[in-house]
Amino acid sequence: MIRVGMGTDIHRLEMGRPLFLGGISLPWEKGLVGHSDGDCLIHALIDALLGAAGAGDIGRHFPDTDPSYLGIRSTTLLKQTREEILPADTVIYNVDAVVTAEEPRLASFIPTMENRLAEILGIPFSRINIKAKTNEGLGDLGRGEAIAAHVVVLLQLSPHYVD
């Protein structure tokens, strides 16, 4: 069974916080605010994976009301999603993502993000594609107050998968 999932997330930026995006730490004076580390790219990816599997959303599995997730790295949540929530024989055909950020400029970090996500998901690097866009100065994203991510995934679920 082939299924498509879509995920989206946005987090505001705040001075003095570390910036985690795509599973890596980026050198920047602002970081994403969240109950976890705020990595909106991974959060959107988790939602896309869960959506394709018909398994709800990130809030159902990792609620921000649970103190055990306070400050947790999103890479840990992605690993748990892959290993504990998705059926073991799920094939991730591809991940396609768009990250919208005025700053920092992300192009030079994209290959490292793609490699990191491929490593966590246990798939070839070639199956992950991340694009960086700006919001052309418009809205919260354009003023550099937030970063957003949109992710689409294509999965093959086991023929024994019951929906």
Buried (B, 14 or more C-beta within 10 A) or exposed (E): EEBEBBBBBBBBBBEEBEBBBBBBBBEBEBBBEBBBBBBBBBBBBBBBBBBBBEBEBBEEBBEEEEEEBEEBBBBBBBBBBBEEBBEEEBEBEBBBBBBBBBEBEBEEBBEEBBBBBBBBBEBEEEBBEBEBBBBEEEEBBBEBEBBBBBBBBBBBBEEEBEE
